[in-house]
Amino acid sequence: MITKRGGLLTVLIIVFISASALLLFLESPGLQLLLGVIAVLTLIFGIVVFHHSVWTSARKLEEKIEHLLAKAHDIPLEFLKKEYKILYGHYLKMPLDKKKDHYLKLMQLRKKIEELIQKGKEFETKLTDSVSGTVKEIQEKTTELEKHYKRLPAEHQKKYAQHMIQLKDQVGKGRV
């Protein structure tokens, strides 16, 4: 963001101020025209760089957060965590007035990730608990576990699919 382009912006500001100051003190019309053109070009280029570093990056950040929120159930959890860290780093570099616009969405993404982690942990707990008890209790726990499994995000389902198949197979054969 601005910190990466800060050096460029600083140079552009110095060139603009220098060209403007020299424009006022020099009497040669050719040099005045040249300095005027340089001042206008550096001003335009500075505005473009500033716009790109502040407003464009803020818009991209919001679009990325919304995309991740919409697809959170289909994206691997590790990828979500990694993207959240990157987005949070960008968020920290934003100007204060832009931060307030993105805070709620970023926290929604964080809560979504926490919910996904919690669902995975709950399922793992139920999975380990499902093999203890009488045969009837195990069958009931397996039925509840299947319902919970169907509510899991696609990535968690992929992760635990083999466990579910093995559990159903063992329950079906009465080996639990």
Secondary structure, 3 states (H helix, E strand, C coil): CHHHHHHHHHHHHHHHHHHHHHHHHCCCHHHHHHHHHHHHHHHHHHHHHHHHHHHHHHHHHHHHHHHHHHCCCCCCHHHHHHHHHHHHHHHHHCCHHHHHHHHHHHHHHHHHHHHHHHHHHHHHHHHHHCCCCCHHHHHHHHHHHHHHHHHCCHHHHHHHHHHHHHHHHHHHHCCC
